[in-house]
Amino acid sequence: MAKFEVREVFRLPSRREFVLAGRITEGELKAGMSALVWLDSHAFWDLRVKSVEYIDRISVGESLTGLVIAEQDANDAETCSELCPTGTVIEVKNAA
């Protein structure tokens, strides 16, 4: 299991994907893992990580890790952004 602090969520419309950008706070991340975004205190949204990419923001001197997720709907990124405001820490587990 790993933990990931979400800093930003954005969409890659040409690839039909969205990205959870942030920092790994615990463990290691790899493609095929499941990012668990809590919907409420009893249910979560299981997002399969398609790939892990690195984002260098030279202008602000920051490097982030991006969890790339295939979108099912064009609103997935917006919904995920509402569920994961900046600073939200989510669990990322090996897929069952």
ABEGO torsion letter per residue (X at the ends): XBBBBBABBBBBAAAGBBBBBEBBABEBBBBGBBBBBBABAABBBBBBBABBBBBBBAAAGBBBBBBBBBBABAAAAAAAAAABBBGBBBBBBBBX
